[in-house]
Amino acid sequence: MVNGKTFRLALDKFFKSPVCQDARVQIELPNKELYDVVGMDLLENNILGDNQTHRLVLRCQKPIWKMGKIIGKL
């Protein structure tokens, strides 16, 4: 599980580059399928613990157009 602090650190690093600011955002499923992120919601939970009062939910869909093959990981 990724918490909000870790997610924020990754996003901060990502957005340091102007090229990354316009990058396509996708989610990779366990079967290696890639989906486009199309929305996100901040939701409130029933209080289960101090750190479980809210969640960020990313909505995704199958890509409308395919991207080229991945050539490397930065």
C-alpha positions in Angstrom: 0.0 0.0 0.0 1.2 3.5 -0.8 0.3 6.2 1.7 -0.3 9.9 0.9 3.2 11.0 2.0 5.0 8.5 -0.3 2.6 9.4 -3.2 3.4 13.1 -2.7 7.1 12.5 -2.7 6.9 10.6 -6.0 4.7 13.2 -7.6 7.1 16.0 -6.5 10.0 14.3 -8.2 7.9 13.6 -11.2 6.8 17.3 -11.6 10.3 18.7 -11.4 10.7 18.1 -15.1 8.6 20.2 -17.6 8.4 17.1 -19.9 6.9 15.1 -17.1 4.2 17.7 -16.4 2.6 16.8 -19.8 3.2 13.1 -19.5 0.4 10.6 -19.9 -0.6 9.0 -16.5 -1.4 5.3 -16.5 -1.8 2.4 -14.1 -0.3 -1.0 -14.7 -2.4 -4.0 -13.6 -0.8 -7.2 -12.3 -1.3 -8.8 -15.7 0.9 -6.0 -17.2 -2.1 -4.3 -18.9 -1.9 -0.4 -18.9 -4.9 1.8 -18.3 -5.3 5.6 -18.5 -6.2 7.5 -15.4 -9.3 9.5 -16.2 -10.3 10.9 -12.9 -9.7 10.9 -9.1 -11.8 11.5 -6.0 -10.9 12.2 -2.4 -13.4 10.1 -0.3 -14.1 10.1 3.4 -14.3 6.7 5.2 -16.0 5.6 8.4 -13.3 6.2 11.0 -11.3 3.0 11.4 -8.1 4.5 12.7 -6.2 7.8 12.8 -4.7 7.3 9.3 -7.7 5.7 7.6 -10.3 8.5 7.5 -9.8 9.4 3.8 -8.8 7.7 0.6 -7.8 8.9 -2.9 -9.4 6.8 -5.6 -8.0 6.9 -9.1 -10.5 6.0 -11.9 -9.2 4.4 -15.1 -10.2 3.1 -18.5 -8.7 1.1 -21.3 -6.6 3.4 -23.5 -8.3 4.9 -26.5 -5.1 4.9 -28.5 -2.0 2.8 -27.8 1.4 4.3 -27.1 4.6 2.9 -28.5 6.7 0.3 -26.8 8.4 1.3 -23.5 12.1 1.7 -24.1 13.3 2.3 -20.6 12.6 3.2 -17.0 13.9 6.5 -15.6 
